[in-house]
Amino acid sequence: KDRYGGPFNLGWDYCDIPVCGGDNATCMEMDKTTCGCRNVNYADYRGNNSHTAWGDSCENWNKTKIINAGDYPDAGLDGNNFCRNPESSPNPWCSIDFWGDKKNRCYVPSCNPCSCKPPSCDLDSNTEACGCPSALQAEECCIEDNNDECRCEYLKVACRKSIEIGKADFCGEAFDTCCGGSADCMCSVTSSICFDSPGLVCNVAADYCCSSPDAYSYHHCKCDFSNYVDKIYPIEFRDTRHSCSVRDGVGAENVTLTGVDQILKAIYETTTGDFWLNKIGWLDEEVEYCDWYGVSCESRIVIGIDLRGNNLTGPFP
C-alpha cells in the first residue's frame, strides 16, 4: 500500500525537499583546509598544498632563511612545508631547497567571499555585497562584550546588505537581537539603517513605521516617509520612493500627488479651504508647510493635522 493506505499505483509522488534560505540564514565560514580568503591574502589557508605555482616542492618552514617560523605561532607552519602566508604578503608562498632566500608564490583556491569574515571588527569593513561577513563579525567581535547591543550593530549591516540584493537574510535575527519583537523598535532600527545607507531598506522601514489598521493612514504615512527620505537623499532614494494618491472612496476626486505639500493642497481644495475660518500659511509658496495653520511636524515630517472647528465642508481625502 502507498502512504495514503490505497493500492500502490501512483505514477509519481511528492518528494520531501528541505527549505533553504529564510529570514535567518545560516552563515558559516568555509573549511580553510580547502581554500583561503582573499580579504586576508589567504593567510587563513590551512590546506596541504606543498608546491609553488611553478610546481616546485616547498621546503620545511623550519629550514627557510626568509623568516623565523617560531615568530609566527598562529600561521599554521608547525614544522610542515605547506603553502602559507605568515606575514601578510600579497599571496601565499613558500621557499624551495635550491632557492631558499626567495619567496615563491603558491596558488590556493579562493573561498566564497561571502563566507569570509572581514579582517577587522570595523562595522564598514564588510566590502562584499552580502550580509554573511557582517553576521560572522557579530559572532566573533562581540565575544568579550557578550551582549545584544554589540551584535545588533553588525546584524543591522547584514540585514541591509541582504535587502539590497533582494533577500531578507539576517533581518529576523537582527530584529530579535535589537528589539526583542517590539514593533516600535523595529521601526527605529530599520529607519536608522535607511538613514545610514539609503536604498531598498527604506521601503522596509516605511512598512514597519507605517503599520496601521487604517490603510489610508498607512498610505499617507508611507508617502510622508518616502518624501522625507527623498529630500535628504534625492539621488539614492529616488528610484524607491512611493507615489501618493488621494482615493475616491469618500467621493473625493482622484488626484496624483508626489509631495507632502501637494497632499495638503488636496485637503484644502476638497474641503473648500477658501471658506476656512483660519487658513494662515496654506498654499503660500513662501511658507513652509510645517508652518501652515493646524499642521504639526517633527523633523519636517507631518505628524498631525488639527482643523477642527475651522468650517471645513466636503470630503476629507
C-alpha positions as CSV (number, residue, x, y, z in Angstrom):
1,K,0.0,0.0,0.0
2,D,1.1,3.6,-0.5
3,R,1.3,6.2,2.2
4,Y,-2.4,7.0,1.8
5,G,-3.5,3.5,2.6
6,G,-4.5,2.7,-1.0
7,P,-3.1,0.4,-3.6
8,F,0.4,1.4,-4.8
9,N,-0.5,2.5,-8.3
10,L,0.7,6.1,-8.5
11,G,2.9,7.1,-11.4
12,W,4.5,9.8,-9.3
13,D,4.7,11.1,-5.8
14,Y,5.9,14.1,-3.8
15,C,9.4,14.4,-2.5
16,D,10.5,16.0,0.8
17,I,12.8,18.8,-0.2
18,P,14.3,20.8,2.7
19,V,13.6,24.6,2.6
20,C,16.7,26.7,2.3
21,G,17.3,30.4,2.9
22,G,14.6,32.1,5.0
23,D,14.6,35.1,7.3
24,N,17.6,33.9,9.4
25,A,20.2,32.4,7.0
26,T,22.8,30.0,8.3
27,C,26.2,31.6,8.0
28,M,29.3,29.5,8.3
29,E,32.9,30.1,7.4
30,M,34.4,27.8,4.7
31,D,36.7,25.0,5.6
32,K,40.1,26.6,5.5
33,T,41.8,23.3,4.6
34,T,40.2,23.7,1.2
35,C,40.5,27.4,0.4
36,G,41.7,30.8,1.7
37,C,40.1,34.2,1.9
38,R,41.2,37.0,-0.5
39,N,40.5,39.7,2.0
40,V,43.3,38.5,4.2
41,N,45.6,37.5,1.3
42,Y,44.9,33.8,2.0
43,A,46.7,34.0,5.4
44,D,43.9,31.7,6.8
45,Y,44.6,28.9,4.3
46,R,45.4,25.7,6.2
47,G,45.4,23.2,3.3
48,N,48.1,20.7,2.3
49,N,49.3,22.3,-1.0
50,S,53.1,22.0,-0.8
51,H,54.1,23.1,-4.3
52,T,54.8,26.5,-5.8
53,A,52.9,27.9,-8.7
54,W,55.7,26.5,-10.9
55,G,55.4,23.0,-9.5
56,D,58.5,23.1,-7.2
57,S,58.3,21.3,-3.9
58,C,58.3,23.6,-0.8
59,E,60.9,23.1,1.8
60,N,60.1,22.8,5.5
61,W,59.3,26.1,7.2
62,N,61.9,25.3,9.9
63,K,64.6,25.4,7.2
64,T,63.6,28.6,5.4
65,K,66.1,31.5,5.5
66,I,63.4,34.1,4.9
67,I,61.6,34.1,8.3
68,N,61.9,32.5,11.7
69,A,59.0,30.2,11.8
70,G,58.9,30.4,15.6
71,D,57.9,34.1,15.3
72,Y,54.6,33.1,13.8
73,P,53.0,30.5,16.1
74,D,49.5,31.1,14.7
75,A,50.4,31.0,11.0
76,G,49.9,27.2,10.6
77,L,53.6,26.5,9.9
78,D,54.0,23.7,12.6
79,G,57.1,22.2,11.0
80,N,55.4,21.5,7.7
81,N,56.2,22.5,4.1
82,F,52.7,23.7,3.1
83,C,51.9,27.0,1.4
84,R,51.2,29.7,3.9
85,N,51.3,33.5,4.3
86,P,52.6,34.1,7.8
87,E,53.5,37.8,7.4
88,S,50.7,39.3,5.2
89,S,52.5,39.1,1.8
90,P,50.2,39.7,-1.2
91,N,50.0,36.0,-1.8
92,P,50.7,32.6,0.0
93,W,54.2,31.4,-0.6
94,C,57.0,29.0,0.4
95,S,60.7,28.7,-0.1
96,I,62.4,25.9,-2.1
97,D,65.6,24.0,-1.3
98,F,67.8,25.4,-4.0
99,W,66.5,29.0,-3.7
100,G,65.9,29.3,0.0
101,D,66.2,33.1,0.3
102,K,63.3,34.0,-2.0
103,K,59.5,33.8,-1.6
104,N,57.9,31.5,-4.2
105,R,54.3,32.2,-4.9
106,C,51.7,29.4,-4.4
107,Y,48.3,29.1,-5.9
108,V,45.5,28.1,-3.5
109,P,41.7,28.0,-4.1
110,S,39.7,31.1,-3.1
111,C,36.9,30.8,-0.6
112,N,33.5,32.3,-1.4
113,P,34.0,35.9,-0.3
114,C,30.5,35.9,1.3
115,S,31.7,33.2,3.8
116,C,34.8,35.2,4.8
117,K,34.9,37.2,8.0
118,P,36.3,40.7,7.4
119,P,39.9,41.2,8.6
120,S,38.8,43.7,11.4
121,C,35.8,44.4,13.6
122,D,35.1,47.8,12.0
123,L,31.4,48.0,11.0
124,D,32.3,49.2,7.5
125,S,34.9,46.5,6.9
126,N,32.5,44.2,5.1
127,T,33.0,45.3,1.5
128,E,31.1,42.4,0.0
129,A,27.5,42.7,-1.4
130,C,26.2,40.1,1.1
131,G,25.4,40.0,4.8
132,C,27.2,36.9,5.9
133,P,30.5,38.6,6.6
134,S,28.8,41.0,9.0
135,A,26.9,38.2,10.7
136,L,30.3,36.4,11.3
137,Q,31.5,39.6,12.8
138,A,28.5,39.6,15.2
139,E,29.6,36.2,16.5
140,E,33.3,36.8,16.7
141,C,33.7,40.5,17.5
142,C,31.2,40.5,20.4
143,I,32.6,37.7,22.5
144,E,34.1,40.0,25.2
145,D,31.1,42.2,25.3
146,N,28.7,39.2,25.1
147,N,25.7,41.5,24.7
148,D,23.0,42.0,22.1
149,E,23.8,45.7,21.7
150,C,27.2,44.8,20.1
151,R,25.7,42.1,17.9
152,C,22.8,44.3,16.9
153,E,25.1,46.8,15.1
154,Y,26.7,44.1,12.9
155,L,23.4,42.3,12.2
156,K,21.8,45.6,11.0
157,V,24.6,45.8,8.4
158,A,23.9,42.2,7.5
159,C,20.2,42.8,7.1
160,R,20.7,45.9,5.0
161,K,23.1,44.2,2.6
162,S,20.7,41.3,2.2
163,I,17.8,43.6,1.4
164,E,19.9,45.3,-1.2
165,I,20.2,42.0,-3.1
166,G,16.6,41.2,-2.8
167,K,16.7,38.9,0.3
168,A,15.8,39.1,3.9
169,D,18.6,37.1,5.4
170,F,19.7,38.0,8.9
171,C,16.8,40.6,9.2
172,G,14.8,38.4,11.5
173,E,17.8,37.8,13.7
174,A,18.6,41.5,13.7
175,F,15.1,42.4,14.8
176,D,15.1,39.8,17.5
177,T,18.5,40.8,18.8
178,C,18.0,44.6,18.6
179,C,14.3,44.7,19.5
180,G,13.0,41.5,21.0
181,G,10.0,41.7,18.8
182,S,8.9,45.3,19.6
183,A,7.3,46.9,16.6
184,D,8.3,50.4,17.6
185,C,11.9,49.3,18.0
186,M,11.8,47.6,14.5
187,C,10.7,51.0,13.1
188,S,13.6,52.7,14.8
189,V,16.1,50.0,13.7
190,T,15.1,49.9,10.0
191,S,14.9,53.7,9.9
192,S,18.4,54.0,11.3
193,I,19.6,51.6,8.6
194,C,17.7,53.6,5.9
195,F,19.2,56.9,7.0
196,D,22.7,55.5,7.3
197,S,22.6,53.8,3.9
198,P,19.5,54.8,1.8
199,G,18.3,52.2,-0.6
200,L,15.7,49.4,-0.8
201,V,15.8,49.1,3.0
202,C,13.9,52.4,3.2
203,N,10.9,50.7,1.8
204,V,11.1,48.1,4.5
205,A,11.5,50.9,7.1
206,A,8.4,52.6,5.8
207,D,6.4,49.4,6.1
208,Y,7.4,48.9,9.7
209,C,7.0,52.6,10.7
210,C,3.6,52.9,9.0
211,S,2.0,49.7,10.1
212,S,-1.5,50.8,11.0
213,P,-5.0,49.2,10.8
214,D,-6.1,52.3,8.9
215,A,-5.0,51.6,5.3
216,Y,-5.4,55.2,4.3
217,S,-3.3,56.5,7.2
218,Y,-0.7,53.8,6.2
219,H,-0.7,55.1,2.7
220,H,-0.1,58.7,3.7
221,C,2.5,57.7,6.3
222,K,4.5,55.9,3.6
223,C,4.1,58.9,1.4
224,D,5.4,61.2,4.1
225,F,8.3,58.8,4.9
226,S,9.4,58.4,1.4
227,N,9.2,62.1,0.6
228,Y,11.2,62.9,3.8
229,V,14.0,60.5,2.8
230,D,13.9,61.7,-0.8
231,K,14.5,65.3,0.3
232,I,17.6,64.2,2.3
233,Y,18.9,61.6,-0.2
234,P,17.3,62.6,-3.5
235,I,19.7,60.6,-5.7
236,E,19.9,57.4,-3.7
237,F,16.2,57.1,-2.8
238,R,14.6,58.4,-5.9
239,D,14.1,55.0,-7.5
240,T,12.4,53.6,-4.4
241,R,10.1,56.4,-3.2
242,H,6.4,55.9,-3.3
243,S,3.9,57.9,-5.3
244,C,0.9,59.2,-3.2
245,S,-2.6,59.4,-4.4
246,V,-5.9,60.5,-2.9
247,R,-8.5,57.8,-3.2
248,D,-12.1,58.4,-4.2
249,G,-13.7,56.1,-1.7
250,V,-15.4,59.1,0.0
251,G,-16.3,61.0,-3.1
252,A,-13.0,62.9,-3.5
253,E,-11.7,63.3,-7.0
254,N,-8.6,61.1,-7.8
255,V,-5.5,63.3,-7.5
256,T,-1.9,62.1,-8.1
257,L,0.4,63.6,-5.6
258,T,4.2,63.5,-5.3
259,G,4.9,65.5,-2.2
260,V,3.5,66.4,1.3
261,D,2.6,69.9,0.2
262,Q,0.6,68.6,-2.7
263,I,-1.3,66.3,-0.3
264,L,-2.1,69.3,2.0
265,K,-3.2,71.2,-1.1
266,A,-5.7,68.5,-1.9
267,I,-7.1,68.7,1.6
268,Y,-7.5,72.5,1.2
269,E,-9.2,72.1,-2.2
270,T,-11.6,69.2,-1.3
271,T,-12.8,70.9,1.9
272,T,-13.4,74.4,0.5
273,G,-10.3,75.9,2.0
274,D,-11.2,79.4,0.7
275,F,-14.0,79.5,3.3
276,W,-12.0,78.2,6.3
277,L,-12.0,80.5,9.3
278,N,-8.2,80.3,9.6
279,K,-6.1,79.4,6.6
280,I,-2.8,81.1,7.6
281,G,0.1,79.8,5.5
282,W,-2.0,77.5,3.4
283,L,-0.9,77.4,-0.3
284,D,1.6,80.2,0.3
285,E,4.7,79.2,-1.6
286,E,6.9,81.2,0.7
287,V,5.7,79.5,3.9
288,E,7.0,76.0,4.8
289,Y,4.0,73.6,5.1
290,C,5.0,72.8,8.7
291,D,4.1,76.4,9.5
292,W,0.6,76.2,7.9
293,Y,-2.2,76.6,10.4
294,G,-3.2,73.3,12.1
295,V,-0.2,71.3,10.7
296,S,2.2,69.7,13.2
297,C,5.6,68.4,12.2
298,E,8.7,66.7,13.8
299,S,11.9,66.8,11.8
300,R,9.8,68.1,8.8
301,I,7.6,65.0,8.9
302,V,3.9,65.8,9.3
303,I,2.7,64.0,12.4
304,G,-0.7,65.6,12.8
305,I,-3.4,67.9,11.2
306,D,-5.9,69.6,13.5
307,L,-8.5,71.7,11.7
308,R,-11.4,71.1,14.0
309,G,-13.9,74.0,14.2
310,N,-12.5,75.6,11.1
311,N,-15.6,75.5,8.8
312,L,-14.4,72.6,6.6
313,T,-17.0,71.2,4.2
314,G,-16.8,68.5,1.7
315,P,-15.0,65.1,1.7
316,F,-11.7,64.9,3.6
317,P,-9.2,63.0,1.5
